[in-house]
Amino acid sequence: MRFETAAIHAGHAIDSATGALDPGISLSTTFQRGADGGYSSGFVYSRDANPNRSALETALAALEGGDQGFAFSSGMAASHALFACLKPGDHVISPDDAYYALKVMLDTYFSGWGLQVEFVDQSKPALVEEAIRPNTKLLWIETPSNPMLKITDIRTLAEIANAHGVWTAVDNTWATPYLQRPLDLGADVSMHSSTKYLGGHCDVMGGALVTTDGFPLNEKLRFIQNKLGAVPSPFDAWLIHRGLQTLPVRMDRHCATAELVADFLNDHKKVEKVYFPGLPCHLGIAVASKQMANWGGMVSFRVRGGASEAFKVANSLKIILQATSLGGVHSLIEHRKSVEGPASATPDNLLRLSVGLEHPDDLLEDLSQALDSIA
Ligand SMILES: *Cc1c(COP(=O)(O)O)cnc(C)c1O
């Protein structure tokens, strides 16, 4: 099956009892045990496995080109599970620009727990190779990165890591498996905040990991998922699974409009710089065109002036809403530095825009009038 077809059919089956095209939402936490003491359905207790979660995991694995899907209650819970598979004293390499809460989790929680964490500019593969130590276990990649849209060469870094016996995991949230498939590029794990494009409507939290059958941490991951219990509810799993069905068409539209928005901003005299992997001036365009099918729906830009001009632009928008998060139907804009917190290295005048599914002309007109509001 091609991607668009798998998005609709993977993990979906006709309900044999009712003929419904999709099974219902299985709210029961517990499943009947047979006279022989066995569980003929394969389900025992919903923390360990639930029909909606299993169906979602099947779909996630299919779309990422992997074998095993692990669904979690949030993206942070998914990344936590992977780092928790390591041991105190292990060393991990993380990007210098990455989802802020991940940096905080590694810097505070996991450093206290005994993990050695190093943040490296991964757009330069030589710096990553230099950072590898005898106790390095995991290379964490985020590409495109949040919020600077840095591009990291997954294939090159996975080869370097593999040669040193280091596992590679990629936060694939911004690209989605429709645009980028880390496992095909040599990574061991693809991670998602399903809260974003996979769910696609900003109405459900979720996270996911996808691996192949031979990955040595599979058993431990399943243990952490089931026994620590940061699992999605059946309804959440159902919503994300439904969201996947329209992922390709939504991404096509997100990408097409984002390209128009990036070009518009790039030509605008009130805009100092645009970060979008499809712009010829972007340092990562060559790698992005190799490993991504399209540029994605996220655009960051710096407003001429400082934080107050950036805030004025965000406050003047009428259609584009000011809120955190991304990947939904609404266009959302955010002054990222003031959300991230004290250790943020994000420029003061940077706005991050998640380009939604509205008509492109409405978005361009809205940005135009908002940029006109500053001197
Ligand atoms: C949102 C996000 C996360 C965290 O996911 P949650 O679902 O909010 O826990 C991780 N990585 C990236 C790139 C994100 O955008």
The ligand as an SDF file (V2000), in Angstrom:
LIG
                    3D

 15 15  0  0  0  0  0  0  0  0999 V2000
    5.2130   19.5040   21.0740 C   0  0  0  0  0  0  0  0  0  0  0  0
    6.4970   18.8650   20.8060 C   0  0  0  0  0  0  0  0  0  0  0  0
    7.0270   17.9000   21.6910 C   0  0  0  0  0  0  0  0  0  0  0  0
    6.3480   17.5310   22.9920 C   0  0  0  0  0  0  0  0  0  0  0  0
    5.1520   16.8410   22.7920 O   0  0  0  0  0  0  0  0  0  0  0  0
    3.9090   16.9180   23.7970 P   0  0  0  0  0  0  0  0  0  0  0  0
    2.8660   16.1200   23.0890 O   0  0  0  0  0  0  0  0  0  0  0  0
    3.5650   18.3610   23.9980 O   0  0  0  0  0  0  0  0  0  0  0  0
    4.3360   16.2790   25.0770 O   0  0  0  0  0  0  0  0  0  0  0  0
    8.2290   17.3160   21.3520 C   0  0  0  0  0  0  0  0  0  0  0  0
    8.9070   17.6540   20.2210 N   0  0  0  0  0  0  0  0  0  0  0  0
    8.4260   18.5820   19.3720 C   0  0  0  0  0  0  0  0  0  0  0  0
    9.2150   18.9040   18.1460 C   0  0  0  0  0  0  0  0  0  0  0  0
    7.2190   19.2200   19.6280 C   0  0  0  0  0  0  0  0  0  0  0  0
    6.7760   20.1490   18.7640 O   0  0  0  0  0  0  0  0  0  0  0  0
  1  2  1  0
  2  3  1  0
  2 14  2  0
  3  4  1  0
  3 10  2  0
  4  5  1  0
  5  6  1  0
  6  7  2  0
  6  8  1  0
  6  9  1  0
 10 11  1  0
 11 12  2  0
 12 13  1  0
 12 14  1  0
 14 15  1  0
M  END
$$$$
